[in-house]
Amino acid sequence: MEPPQKRRFVLTIAPLLLVIIIPGVTLGATLNRNSEPFKKTFIDRCKKFEGYDCGKIWTAFQKAYVGKDPCKVPMEAYNPLIDAAPFTPACNRMMFWSKTKDVVHDFTGNKKCFVTVEDTLLGSVLDGLTWCGKEGSDETFTSDCPGWMDCDNNTVRSFWKRVSAAFADSACGDVTAMLNGSIDTPFSPGSIFGSIEVKKFSSPRIKSLNVVLITQEKKESNCLSASLKDLQKVLDGGIKYNCKEVSEAQIQRCSSSPETPCGSCW
């Protein structure tokens, strides 16, 4: 029989242990619940593409960032993911863009004659999502992750740089780029288009780059703008360059008209 004093001590600390242990279990369960909707979105989007092992792709994706400092995930960490879902070349149909995302996706969503990186499997499953890992954890987090500009090698930024590089590597024939004519610098060397994709364009795999400069009533740029001349300077000399100014209103009218062929939109 234990002395009364010792029994009182045990009874006193037991609730404290419960307070410490139970919240820890609750926190783990919360983290698991938070990551499950993200995985479900990933898998559901993936299943829209036939012929792929979405479980294998998810596993390759997680290996890039889980358990790592979210600011120390280089582009190369996603190489196994690219290998798990390689890009299929869509010659003459590949569309690039910079600062025109809404216009481009409204157009490609309605016309189906061009393909952006976000229309591919890897671009589609992660479009608009945020994710990261943490050192010492095997979880996927969707909050408290670094922002796009917080660090160069953050989880999301490195993914889009790597997937954009792979998309550009698969480009062939005549490629198109929708750029923003409502700003002073429609071509920015620091953008993904300028720093990653254009540098992957090479002749003779790519024959021409057709820039569609999207303008509004008060346009800030035209096809003779200095930044577009910079684009021509960095473009492979064997690639033919074309530029045409097209109003956003014209693109919207064309994208909402099923009978209008894509070639007539600009």
Residue pairs with C-beta under 8 A, 6 or more apart in sequence:
2 10
31 137
31 139
31 141
32 139
34 141
34 142
34 143
35 139
35 140
35 141
35 142
37 142
38 129
38 131
38 140
38 142
39 58
39 140
41 125
41 129
42 54
42 58
42 61
42 125
42 126
42 129
43 54
43 55
43 58
45 124
45 125
46 52
46 54
46 57
46 58
46 121
46 125
47 54
48 124
49 121
49 124
52 85
52 121
53 84
56 84
57 81
57 84
57 85
57 121
57 125
60 80
60 81
60 83
60 84
61 78
61 81
62 140
63 80
63 81
64 73
64 77
64 78
64 80
64 81
64 155
64 159
65 73
65 77
65 131
65 132
65 133
65 140
65 155
66 133
66 137
66 138
66 139
66 140
67 133
67 134
67 135
67 136
67 137
67 138
68 77
68 133
68 135
69 134
69 135
70 132
70 133
70 134
70 145
70 146
70 154
70 155
71 146
71 150
71 151
71 153
71 154
72 153
73 132
73 133
73 153
73 154
73 155
73 158
74 153
74 158
75 153
75 158
75 161
75 162
75 165
76 162
77 158
77 162
78 158
78 159
78 162
78 163
79 162
81 122
81 162
82 122
82 162
82 163
82 166
85 121
85 122
86 166
87 120
87 122
87 166
87 167
87 169
87 170
88 170
89 170
89 171
89 172
90 115
90 170
91 172
91 173
92 172
92 173
92 174
92 175
93 113
93 114
93 115
94 114
94 115
94 116
94 167
94 170
94 171
94 172
94 175
94 176
95 104
95 108
95 114
95 115
95 116
95 175
95 176
95 177
95 178
96 116
96 117
96 168
96 171
96 175
96 176
96 177
96 178
96 193
96 197
97 104
97 116
97 177
97 178
97 179
97 193
98 177
98 178
98 179
98 180
98 186
98 187
98 188
98 191
98 192
98 193
98 194
99 179
99 180
99 183
99 186
99 191
100 178
100 179
100 180
100 214
103 178
103 214
103 248
103 251
103 252
104 116
104 178
105 116
105 118
106 252
106 255
107 114
107 178
107 251
107 254
107 255
107 265
108 114
108 115
108 116
108 119
109 255
110 255
110 256
110 258
111 254
111 255
111 262
111 265
113 261
113 262
114 176
114 262
116 123
117 123
117 163
117 164
117 167
118 124
118 127
120 167
122 163
122 166
123 163
123 167
126 159
129 142
129 156
130 142
130 143
130 145
130 156
131 140
131 141
131 142
131 145
131 155
131 156
132 140
132 141
132 144
132 145
132 146
132 154
132 155
132 156
133 139
133 140
133 141
133 155
134 141
145 154
145 155
145 156
146 154
146 155
146 156
147 154
148 154
148 156
148 157
160 192
161 192
161 196
164 192
164 193
164 196
164 197
165 196
165 197
165 200
167 197
168 196
168 197
168 198
168 199
168 200
168 201
169 200
171 200
171 201
171 205
171 206
172 205
172 206
173 206
173 207
174 206
174 207
174 208
174 210
175 201
175 206
175 208
175 209
175 210
176 209
176 210
176 211
176 212
177 193
177 209
177 210
177 211
177 212
178 212
178 214
179 186
179 187
179 193
179 211
179 212
179 213
179 214
179 228
180 186
180 213
180 214
180 221
181 213
181 214
181 215
181 216
181 219
181 220
181 221
181 222
181 245
182 214
182 215
182 216
182 218
182 219
182 220
182 221
183 220
183 221
184 220
184 221
184 225
184 227
185 221
185 225
185 227
186 213
186 221
186 225
186 227
186 228
187 193
187 194
187 227
187 228
187 230
187 231
188 194
188 227
189 195
189 230
189 234
194 231
194 234
198 231
198 234
198 235
199 234
201 209
201 235
201 236
201 239
202 236
202 238
202 239
203 236
203 237
203 238
203 239
204 238
206 236
206 239
207 239
207 240
208 239
208 240
208 241
208 242
209 235
209 239
209 240
209 241
209 242
210 242
210 243
210 244
211 223
211 228
211 231
211 241
211 242
211 243
211 244
212 244
212 246
212 251
212 266
213 221
213 222
213 223
213 228
213 243
213 244
213 245
213 246
214 246
214 247
214 248
214 251
215 221
215 222
215 245
215 246
215 247
215 248
216 247
216 248
219 245
221 227
221 228
222 245
223 243
223 244
223 245
228 243
231 241
232 241
235 241
244 266
246 265
246 266
250 265
250 266
251 265
251 266
254 260
254 262
254 264
254 265
255 265
